[in-house]
Amino acid sequence: MPNPELLRIVDGIARDKNIEREQVYTDVEQAIASALRKQFNTEDATEFTVTLDRGTGDISVSRQGETIPLSKLGRIAAQTAKQVMIQLLRQDERGSIYEEYKDRVATIITGTIARFEGGAMIVNLGRAEGIMPRSEQIPGENHQVGERVQALITEVRDTPSAVRIILSRSHPELIRRLFEREVPEVGERTIELKALAREPGHRTKIAVSSIDSKVDAVGACVGVRGSRIKNIVDELGGEKIDIVRWNESSQILISNALKPAEVAEVSLCFELGRATVVVNEDQLSLAIGKRGQNVRLAARLTGWDVDILTPAEFQAGVARLDQTLKAIDGFPPEAVDKVIALGLIDVRDIEEVGVGPLVEELELAEELAQRVVARCAEDAKVWSAEQAAKKEADASAKAAAASESKRALDALLGIGESGNAPEGETAESSETSMPGPLEASEGGSPEVTVHQQSMHGDQDELSPEERAVRGLAAGDVKAKELEDENAEAAALAEGRGVPPAEEESR
């Protein structure tokens, strides 16, 4: 018999769960067939045939060609059909979610934070939930339940239980997608993001170039008064973003990547994949950055190992290499400049690259090249020993300076060497001195000293301050006694009728 209510239910399920309507019809047929097999205790999948009319909603059931009314299904069979139907719909929904989100990998999605599970953030995406592990969160960011958050979909996994959507806010690709959204020229591919290096929560460096000579790549990304870059920085919680101009020349690109430091010279060694950058003393801290962050990001952005040197260090290495090479018999003096042009500016570099580049690039005889490498290896050991000795000497000098500072502080506090009292003071007086900052006993406070002195001790055993205090106290007592005696004498003289002068003469 027609069943329009069933058709409306199928339409609602298909629409809400984004499942094909035909698939829902098939699930209903499979669920009823499973219930029949359980009721009649059979495993033959072809024994029962269930057909659902897509137009009327009428359900017909037959067993080996014989029609069976649905009224024969009992309560247990109906419950079985319901459970199978729910399971099939969940599988269909999981497949639909996977098909929807697998094509959205590497795109930004917005969701609401639902909860936190062991450090992982669970984000409600609507039809599904995304998982943002702690490792994919930006260090230092604090989020609350119910907060809207934007993240990058990095992976979609179809597991038996559910579809796992992995989100990230620390992935470098998130920066690229944010620029494509905020900067129309990037989205239209007029401006290209050539390279990107990021330390989440701290700093990001981006190298950009424009295919249109009329469009300034850096200016377009920054925006008017920094409006475009500000939106991206705010979305990332204040993470700093450096936009540098791309250049096909590695030397110019490295100089741009080390901004805001001014670079004096860049020497490239293709054999070692290393760039030696020379900066002035006043630019050294800017080039290196806080905890080496600037040079580290520049190295990742350019793909070169960047070594920062001052002019003095650079010239010292070149001079030592020049001296070593010219001391080798048979080595042509004019080849020294060629060696430096290859980016080999230190005896350790010759040892590291080996014989091959010397033979191929400088056209040296193999025997001569081997002697050059061996001699440079010896000088490298000597240089390493000198550097170790220098570090040890610097450490000793620092220790001596610290010791001298301590002795000066002890002298200022009146403490002699080895904690003994200065000459002319007794042991008891030294015990009452304030201890030095390094002499406080374990568990005690350096600012607190307990004075163990007798209240009736001699004046010689007291500190000058205490002697002064006691002297003032004694003077006050004597003055009080003399005043009392004078008052008593005046009273006696008045009572006898004798003038005070006569009483004093008596």
ROLUM-994027 format. One record per residue (C-alpha): x, y, z. Coordinates in steps of 0.05 Angstrom, whole numbers, plus 32768, in hexadecimal, padded with zeros to 4 digits. Example, Ala and Ser with C-alpha at 12.3 -4.5 7.8 and 13.67 -1.06 7.14 Angstrom:
// ROLUM-994027
    c1    c2    c3
  80F6  7FA6  809C
  8111  7FEB  808F
This chain:
// ROLUM-994027
    c1    c2    c3
  8000  8000  8000
  8019  8047  7FF3
  8043  8065  802A
  8050  80AF  801D
  8068  80B9  8065
  80A3  808B  8057
  80B5  80B4  801A
  80B6  80F4  8043
  80E2  80D3  8078
  8113  80BB  8042
  8116  8101  8024
  8125  8120  8068
  815B  80EE  8078
  817C  80F7  8034
  817A  8143  803B
  8193  8148  8083
  81CB  8116  807D
  81DE  8128  8036
  81D2  80E2  801D
  81B7  80CE  7FD9
  816D  80BE  7FDD
  8176  807E  7FB6
  81A9  8067  7FE9
  8176  8071  8021
  8143  8047  7FFB
  8177  8010  7FF3
  8187  8013  803E
  813D  800A  8050
  8138  7FCD  8023
  8178  7FAE  8041
  8160  7FBB  8088
  811D  7F98  807D
  8140  7F5E  805B
  8170  7F56  8096
  8135  7F55  80C7
  8112  7F1F  809F
  8150  7EF3  809D
  8157  7EF9  80E8
  810E  7EEA  80F5
  810E  7EAC  80C8
  8154  7E99  80E0
  8175  7E95  809C
  81B7  7EAE  807F
  81A4  7EAB  8036
  81A7  7EF2  801B
  817E  7EE0  7FDE
  8145  7EBF  8003
  811F  7F00  800F
  8112  7F37  7FDD
  80FD  7F7C  7FF6
  80E6  7FB3  7FC6
  80D4  7FFB  7FD8
  80AD  8021  7FA4
  80CF  8064  7F9A
  808F  8085  7F84
  805C  806C  7FB6
  8086  8055  7FF0
  8066  8010  7FED
  8092  7FD7  8009
  8089  7F90  7FEC
  80AC  7F53  800A
  80B2  7F0E  7FEA
  80D3  7ECD  7FFF
  80EB  7EA4  7FC4
  80B5  7EC4  7F9A
  807D  7EBE  7FCE
  8062  7F00  7FE9
  8066  7F0A  8034
  803E  7F41  8057
  8066  7F6F  8083
  8034  7F62  80BB
  8059  7F21  80C8
  8095  7F47  80E2
  8096  7F47  812D
  80B1  7F78  8160
  80F7  7F59  8160
  80FB  7F5B  8114
  80E5  7FA4  8114
  811A  7FB5  8148
  814E  7F92  811D
  8139  7FB9  80E0
  8140  7FFA  8107
  8186  7FEA  811F
  819E  7FD4  80DA
  817F  8013  80BC
  81A4  8040  80EE
  81E6  801D  80E0
  81DE  8022  8095
  81CD  806C  8099
  820A  8079  80C5
  8236  8057  8092
  8217  8080  805A
  821F  80C0  8081
  8268  80B1  8090
  8275  80A4  8047
  8252  80E5  8035
  827C  810C  8067
  82BC  80ED  804E
  82AB  80FE  8006
  829A  8145  801A
  82D8  8154  8043
  830D  812D  801D
  830A  8160  7FE6
  8312  8199  8018
  8358  8185  8030
  8387  81C1  8032
  834D  81F2  8038
  8337  821E  8072
  82F9  820B  8099
  82D5  822F  80D1
  82B7  820B  810C
  82A4  8212  8155
  82CD  81F4  818D
  82A3  81BD  81AD
  82D2  81A2  81E2
  8319  818F  81F4
  8330  8147  81FB
  8376  813D  8218
  8392  817B  81F8
  8371  816E  81B5
  833C  81A0  819E
  82FB  8185  8183
  82DB  81B5  8152
  8293  81B0  813B
  8291  81B8  80EF
  8246  81AD  80E7
  823C  8167  80CB
  827D  814E  80E9
  82B1  815D  811F
  82F9  816F  8112
  8333  815E  813E
  836C  818F  8149
  83A5  816C  8170
  83D0  8195  819E
  840A  8190  816D
  83DF  81B3  8138
  83CB  81ED  8166
  83F0  822F  8168
  841C  8231  81A7
  8404  8265  81D8
  83BD  826A  81BD
  8384  8260  81EF
  833F  824C  81D6
  82FD  8244  81F9
  82C2  8216  81ED
  8291  8237  81BE
  82C5  8262  819C
  82C6  8265  8150
  8308  8250  8132
  8325  824A  80ED
  8353  8211  80DB
  8372  81EB  80A1
  835A  81A6  808F
  8399  817D  8089
  837E  8136  8086
  833C  810F  8080
  833B  80C6  8097
  8302  8095  808D
  8303  8068  80CB
  82D0  8032  80DC
  82B4  805B  8115
  82B3  80A1  80F7
  82D4  80D1  80C6
  8310  80F2  80E8
  831D  8138  80CE
  8361  8152  80E4
  8366  819E  80EC
  83A3  81CA  80F4
  83B3  8213  8105
  83FE  820A  8105
  8406  81EF  80BE
  842B  821E  808E
  83F6  8213  8059
  83C5  8239  8086
  83EC  8279  8079
  83E8  826E  802E
  839C  8264  8031
  8393  82A2  805C
  83B9  82CC  8029
  838F  82AF  7FF1
  8351  82C5  8016
  8368  830A  802D
  8391  831E  7FF0
  836A  831A  7FAE
  83AA  831C  7F85
  83C2  82DD  7FA7
  8380  82BA  7F9C
  8382  82CE  7F52
  83CA  82B6  7F4D
  83E3  82FB  7F38
  8410  82F7  7F76
  8431  82B5  7F85
  8449  829D  7FC9
  848C  827E  7FB4
  84A4  8266  7FF8
  848B  8265  8040
  84AC  8255  8083
  8487  8257  80C4
  8491  824E  810F
  8448  824D  8128
  8437  8281  815B
  8478  82A8  8151
  848B  82BD  810A
  847F  82AC  80C1
  84A8  82C0  8084
  8489  82C1  803E
  84AB  82CD  7FFC
  847C  82EA  7FC7
  8482  82FD  7F7E
  8454  831D  7F4B
  8449  8307  7F03
  842F  834D  7EF3
  8464  8383  7EF4
  842F  83B6  7F06
  841D  8392  7F47
  844B  839A  7F83
  844A  8355  7FA4
  8460  836C  7FE9
  8433  83AA  7FEA
  83F6  8383  7FD3
  83FF  834F  800A
  8408  8384  803F
  83CC  83AE  8028
  83BC  83F7  8035
  83D9  8408  8079
  83E3  83BE  8085
  8398  83AE  8083
  83A0  836B  805F
  83DA  8350  8087
  83B9  8368  80C8
  837D  833B  80BC
  83AA  82FF  80B4
  83D4  8311  80F1
  8395  8319  811B
  837B  82D5  8105
  83BD  82B5  811A
  83BD  82D5  815E
  83F2  8309  8151
  8425  82DD  812D
  8458  8309  8109
  845B  8303  80BD
  8496  831A  8094
  8489  8323  8049
  84C8  8323  801E
  84D1  832C  7FD4
  84E2  82EE  7FAD
  851F  82EE  7F80
  853C  82B8  7F54
  8581  82CA  7F6C
  858F  82A4  7FAC
  85BD  82DA  7FC6
  8589  8310  7FBF
  8553  82E2  7FDB
  857D  82D2  8018
  858A  831C  8024
  853F  832A  8020
  852E  82F0  804D
  855D  8309  8084
  8538  834C  8089
  8537  8378  80B1
  8582  836C  80B6
  85AF  838D  8082
  85DB  8359  8060
  8621  836E  8049
  8633  8330  8020
  8619  82EB  800F
  8646  82B2  7FF9
  8626  8272  7FDE
  8645  822D  7FE0
  861C  81FF  7FB3
  8645  81C3  7FC7
  862F  81C9  8010
  85EC  81EB  8003
  8602  8222  8032
  85FF  826E  802F
  8632  8296  8057
  8614  82DA  8068
  8640  8313  8080
  861E  8349  80AA
  863B  8382  80D2
  8640  837E  811D
  8605  83AB  8128
  85DA  837F  80FB
  85EE  833C  8118
  85B7  8337  814C
  8582  834C  8119
  859A  8318  80E7
  8599  82E0  8119
  8559  82F5  813B
  853D  82E1  817E
  8556  829C  818E
  856E  8295  8146
  8527  829A  812B
  8535  82CB  80F2
  856F  82A5  80D4
  854B  8262  80DE
  850E  8279  80B9
  8539  8298  8082
  855D  8255  8079
  851B  8230  8072
  84FE  8264  8044
  8539  8264  8014
  854E  821B  801A
  8596  822D  802C
  85BD  8220  806B
  85CB  8267  8081
  860A  8277  80A9
  860F  82BE  80C6
  8655  82DB  80CF
  8671  8320  80E0
  86A5  833F  80B0
  86DD  8330  80E1
  86C9  82E6  80E5
  86C2  82E1  809A
  8706  8301  808D
  8727  82D6  80C2
  870E  8296  80A1
  8722  82AD  805B
  8767  82C2  8073
  8773  8280  8094
  875C  825A  8056
  8788  8286  802A
  87C4  8279  8057
  87B9  822E  8058
  87AF  8227  800D
  87EB  8251  7FFA
  8817  8227  8028
  8808  81E8  8000
  883C  81D7  7FCC
  8822  81D9  7F85
  87E1  81FD  7F95
  87D8  8237  7F64
  87D0  8279  7F8A
  879B  8292  7F58
  876F  8257  7F6A
  8763  8273  7FB0
  8731  82A5  7F95
  870D  826E  7F6F
  8707  8246  7FB0
  86E8  8281  7FD4
  86BA  828D  7F98
  86A0  8247  7FA2
  8688  825C  7FE7
  86C0  8237  800B
  86D7  826B  803E
  86F5  823F  8073
  8726  8205  8079
  86ED  81DB  8096
  86C5  81E6  8055
  86FD  81C7  802C
  86FE  818B  805A
  86B3  8184  8055
  86AB  8188  8009
  86E5  8158  7FFC
  870E  814C  7FBE
  86D7  814B  7F88
  86C7  8196  7F82
  8711  81A8  7F82
  871E  817A  7F48
  86DF  818C  7F21
  86D9  81D6  7F2D
  8722  81EB  7F37
  873F  81B6  7F08
  8774  81A2  7F3B
  8799  8160  7F37
  877A  812C  7F63
  87BB  8123  7F8A
  87BF  816E  7F97
  8776  8171  7FAA
  8780  8139  7FDD
  87BB  815E  7FFB
  8791  819D  7FFF
  8759  8179  8023
  8789  8157  8053
  87AC  8198  8064
  876B  81BD  806F
  8753  8184  809B
  8791  818C  80C7
  8787  81D7  80CB
  873E  81CC  80DB
  8752  81A2  8118
  8782  81D9  812E
  874C  820C  8124
  871B  81E3  814D
  874E  81DD  8185
  8759  8228  8184
  870F  8235  8188
  8708  8205  81C2
  8742  8227  81E7
  8723  826B  81D9
  86E0  8255  81F5
  8703  8239  8233
  8729  827A  823C
  86E9  82A2  8235
  86C7  8276  8268
  8702  827E  8298
  8701  82C9  828E
  86B7  82CB  829E
  86C2  82A1  82DC
  86FB  82CE  82F2
  86D0  830C  82E7
  8698  82ED  8310
  86C8  82DC  8348
  86E4  8322  8348
  869E  833F  834C
  8690  8311  8387
  86CF  8328  83AB
  86BD  8370  839F
  8677  8364  83BA
  8693  8340  83F7
  86C4  837A  8404
  868A  83AB  83FF
  8663  8382  8432
  869F  837C  8461
  86AC  8332  8455
  86F2  8319  844C
  8709  82E0  8420
  86F0  829A  8430
  86B9  82B9  845A
  86E9  82CF  8492
  86E0  8310  84B8
  870D  834B  84A4
  8749  835A  84CE
  873B  8382  850E
  86F7  8363  8519
  86E6  832A  8548
  86C4  82EA  8535
  8685  8300  8559
  8681  8340  8530
  8689  8319  84F0
  864F  82ED  8503
  8622  8329  8507
  8634  8342  84C1
  8603  833C  8488
  8615  82FF  845D
  8626  8307  8413
  85F4  82F4  83DD
  8618  82B1  83D4
  8623  82A3  841F
  85DC  8299  8437
  85D2  8256  845A
  85A5  8223  8439
  855C  8230  8448
  8569  8276  8462
  855D  82BA  8444
  859B  82E4  8430
  8577  8322  8449
  856D  8308  8491
  85A4  8305  84C5
  859C  82EF  850D
  85C8  8317  853D
  85DD  82EE  857A
  85F7  8325  85A9
  85EF  832D  85F4
  85C6  8368  860A
  85FB  8376  863F
  8638  836E  8613
  8671  839F  8613
  8671  83DB  85E5
  86AD  83BD  85C0
  8684  8381  85AC
  864D  83AB  858D
  8649  83C6  8547
  8653  8412  853E
  8609  841C  8532
  85F6  83F7  8572
  862B  841B  859B
  860E  845D  8582
  85C8  8448  8593
  85DD  8431  85D8
  8606  8470  85E3
  85C9  849B  85D5
  859F  8471  8604
  85D2  8478  863C
  85D7  84C3  8631
  858B  84C9  8637
  858C  84A3  8679
  85C3  84CF  8698
  859F  850E  8682
  855F  84F5  86A2
  8583  84E5  86E4
  85A4  852A  86E7
  8561  854C  86DA
  8540  8525  8712
  8578  8538  8744
  8572  8582  8732
  8527  8580  873C
  852E  855E  8780
  8561  8592  8798
  8534  85CB  8783
  84FA  85AE  87A9
  8523  85A7  87E9
  853D  85ED  87E4
  84F7  8609  87DB
  84DD  85E2  8817
  8514  85FD  8846
  8510  8645  882D
  8557  8643  8816
  8567  8662  87D3
  857D  8630  87A0
  85C0  8651  879B
  85CE  8648  87E5
  85B4  8600  87E3
  85E3  85F2  87AB
  861D  8610  87D3
  860C  85E5  880F
